[in-house]
Amino acid sequence: STRLIYLALDSDRDQSPFVTDAAGKPLDRNPLKDARVRRALSLMIDRRLIVDRLLDGSGEPAGQMVPQGIGGFDPALPPPKQDMAAAKKLLNEAGYPNGFGLTLHTSTDRFARDSDLAQAIGQMFSRGGIKVNNVFAVPYNVYAGAATRREYSAFIFGFGTTTPDSTIGLMNVLATFDKEAGLGAFNRSRYSNTQFDAALKRTLTEFDDAKRLASLREATRIAFNDVAVVPLYWPIVHWAAKKGIVYEPRRSEETLAQKASLAK
């Protein structure tokens, strides 16, 4: 599907509510503001293992907002491969040679294996030198509101692109929050990057298709090289039909009657 499952990190506040030192005491500075730390966390995650073991193969590891075949996809952004040595080197460069403490939050009922996903990521972070203080799984009707109120430091979410290109996802999930301009509506981590915003703005005012898609790829590279969010995977969605019925699946995950037909 075109739904990206991702880990959001509080990259805005100087202090974050669920970030501690290795001993569990609150930190006076927020390591998640440092792109090297965010990149280190991304490199600790084995996306292929998550897809193969946790999802029984029903997913595709992700390195950006949309999968191949959707406008704005950039082949120069493959899914990051797990590299614990590189992750620990980045933490050391950022000033956290002994890691730091982090609590993960997730929903319990939003998508398949959401709470198990957080547990798996927590284990990977622990192996990478992060002290995982806790993993909290909360029903989505409570979870979404708390995330919007910015009560979490590291939390799992998903965004489904329902358009032919990645514009809607970049606008809603990664653009600097601006309520009046209608930008960053789902940017719950309040990530902000002026270079990305400028590239996205050029996209929104470009009517030449080739130039617009090139600008989308540029914006995507800026954001994901900066680890705006940690992309995890795109789920593979399954439909079933009784014998004699053929259904044409949609990457948007919608189930539409007109996509069903009698088998020939």
C-alpha positions in Angstrom: 0.0 0.0 0.0 1.0 3.7 0.1 0.6 3.9 3.8 4.0 4.6 5.5 4.5 3.3 9.0 7.0 5.4 10.6 8.6 6.4 14.0 8.2 10.1 14.8 10.9 11.7 17.0 10.5 14.9 19.0 13.1 17.0 17.2 11.7 20.4 18.3 11.8 20.9 22.0 15.0 21.5 24.0 13.7 19.1 26.6 11.5 16.1 25.8 9.2 14.4 28.3 10.4 10.8 27.8 14.1 11.3 27.2 16.5 10.6 30.1 20.2 9.9 30.6 21.4 6.4 30.9 20.6 6.4 34.6 16.9 7.4 34.0 17.3 11.1 35.1 15.8 13.8 32.9 18.2 15.3 30.4 18.7 19.1 30.2 19.0 18.8 26.4 17.1 16.8 23.9 19.3 14.5 21.8 16.5 13.9 19.3 17.2 17.4 18.0 20.5 16.2 16.6 20.2 14.6 13.1 23.1 12.3 13.9 21.1 10.9 16.8 18.0 10.4 14.6 20.1 8.8 12.0 21.7 6.5 14.6 18.3 5.3 15.8 17.3 4.7 12.2 20.4 2.5 11.6 19.6 0.4 14.7 16.4 -0.8 13.1 16.3 -4.0 11.0 13.4 -3.3 8.7 13.7 -6.5 6.7 13.6 -8.6 9.9 10.4 -6.7 11.0 8.8 -7.4 7.7 9.8 -11.0 7.5 9.3 -12.1 11.1 6.7 -9.7 12.6 4.5 -9.2 9.5 5.1 -12.6 7.9 6.3 -10.9 4.8 3.3 -8.6 4.4 5.3 -5.4 4.0 8.0 -3.6 2.1 10.9 -1.9 4.0 10.8 1.9 3.5 13.3 4.7 3.2 11.0 7.6 2.2 7.4 8.7 2.2 6.0 6.8 -0.8 6.9 3.5 -2.6 8.0 3.1 -6.1 5.3 3.9 -8.6 4.1 7.0 -6.8 5.2 10.5 -7.9 8.0 11.9 -5.8 9.6 8.5 -5.1 13.4 8.8 -5.2 15.5 5.7 -6.0 18.4 7.4 -4.3 16.7 6.8 -0.9 16.7 3.0 -0.4 15.6 1.6 3.0 18.5 2.0 5.5 20.1 -1.2 6.4 20.8 -2.0 10.1 24.4 -1.0 11.0 25.0 -1.0 14.7 28.6 0.0 14.4 27.7 3.1 12.3 24.9 3.9 14.8 27.2 3.8 17.8 29.8 6.0 16.0 27.1 8.6 15.3 26.0 8.6 18.9 29.6 9.1 20.0 30.0 12.0 17.6 26.9 13.6 18.9 28.1 13.4 22.5 26.2 10.3 23.7 28.9 7.6 23.8 26.9 5.8 26.5 23.6 6.3 24.8 20.6 7.8 26.6 17.1 6.7 27.9 14.0 6.7 25.7 10.4 5.6 26.1 8.5 4.4 23.1 4.7 4.9 22.6 2.4 3.2 20.1 -1.2 2.3 19.5 -2.7 -1.1 20.2 -5.4 -1.2 17.6 -4.6 1.0 14.6 -2.7 -1.4 12.3 -1.5 -4.9 12.3 1.0 -5.7 15.1 1.4 -2.1 16.1 2.2 -2.9 19.8 4.5 -5.7 18.8 6.3 -3.4 16.4 7.2 -1.0 19.3 8.5 -3.9 21.4 10.7 -5.1 18.5 12.1 -1.6 17.9 12.7 -1.2 21.6 14.8 -4.4 21.6 16.8 -3.1 18.6 17.5 0.2 20.3 18.6 -1.6 23.4 21.2 -3.6 21.4 22.3 -0.3 19.9 23.1 1.2 23.3 19.9 3.0 24.0 18.3 2.5 27.5 14.7 1.8 26.7 12.9 2.9 29.8 9.5 1.6 28.8 7.2 0.7 25.9 3.7 2.0 26.3 0.9 0.7 24.0 -2.3 2.7 24.2 -5.8 2.4 22.5 -5.8 4.6 19.4 -8.7 6.8 20.6 -6.5 7.9 23.5 -3.1 7.6 21.7 -3.9 10.0 18.8 -5.0 12.8 21.0 -2.0 12.5 23.3 0.4 12.5 20.3 -1.3 15.6 18.9 -0.9 17.3 22.3 2.8 16.4 22.0 2.9 14.2 25.1 5.4 11.7 23.6 9.1 11.7 22.6 9.2 8.7 20.2 6.0 7.3 18.8 4.8 5.2 15.9 2.3 6.4 13.4 1.2 5.8 9.8 0.2 8.1 6.9 -1.6 6.8 3.8 -1.0 8.7 0.6 -4.3 8.8 -1.4 -3.0 10.9 -4.3 -0.8 10.1 -7.3 2.2 11.7 -5.8 3.8 12.4 -2.4 2.7 16.0 -2.0 0.0 15.4 0.5 2.2 13.4 2.8 5.1 15.9 2.7 2.7 18.7 3.4 0.9 17.1 6.3 3.6 15.0 8.0 6.9 16.9 7.4 6.2 20.5 6.6 6.7 23.0 9.4 3.5 23.3 11.4 1.5 26.3 10.2 -2.2 26.1 11.1 -3.2 29.2 9.0 -1.4 27.9 5.9 -2.7 24.4 6.4 0.7 22.8 6.6 2.0 20.2 9.1 -1.4 19.1 10.2 0.0 15.7 11.2 3.5 16.9 12.1 3.1 15.8 15.7 6.9 15.9 16.3 7.1 19.5 15.0 10.0 18.7 12.7 11.1 21.9 10.9 13.6 22.4 8.1 13.6 25.6 6.1 15.4 24.0 3.1 12.7 21.3 2.9 9.9 23.9 3.3 11.4 26.0 0.4 11.6 22.9 -1.9 8.1 21.9 -1.0 6.8 25.4 -1.7 8.4 25.3 -5.2 6.6 22.1 -5.7 3.2 23.6 -4.8 3.6 26.5 -7.3 5.1 24.4 -10.2 2.7 23.4 -13.0 5.2 21.6 -15.2 4.9 17.9 -14.3 8.5 17.0 -14.8 9.8 20.0 -12.8 7.2 19.4 -10.1 8.2 15.8 -9.6 11.9 16.7 -9.6 11.1 19.3 -6.9 9.2 16.6 -4.9 12.2 14.3 -5.1 14.5 17.2 -3.9 12.2 17.9 -1.0 12.1 14.2 -0.1 15.9 13.9 -0.2 16.3 16.9 2.1 13.8 15.6 4.7 14.8 11.9 4.8 18.5 12.6 4.7 17.8 14.8 7.8 15.7 11.9 9.2 12.6 14.0 9.6 10.8 10.8 10.6 12.2 7.3 10.7 10.5 5.4 7.9 9.8 1.7 8.7 7.7 0.0 6.0 4.7 0.1 3.7 2.2 -2.7 4.6 1.1 -5.2 2.0 -2.7 -5.2 2.1 -4.7 -8.4 1.4 -8.2 -8.9 0.0 -10.1 -12.2 -0.2 -13.0 -13.1 -2.5 -15.2 -16.1 -2.9 -14.7 -18.3 -6.0 -15.9 -16.6 -9.1 -15.2 -13.1 -8.0 -12.1 -11.1 -9.0 -11.1 -8.0 -7.1 -8.7 -5.3 -8.4 -6.8 -4.1 -5.3 -5.9 -0.5 -4.7 -2.8 0.8 -3.1 -4.9 3.4 -1.3 -6.4 0.5 0.7 -10.0 1.5 -0.3 -12.4 -1.3 -1.0 -14.7 -0.2 -3.9 -17.6 -2.3 -5.3 -16.7 -1.2 -8.9 -13.3 -2.9 -8.6 -15.0 -6.3 -8.2 -16.0 -8.3 -11.2 -17.1 -11.8 -12.2 -14.2 -14.1 -13.2 -14.0 -14.9 -16.9 
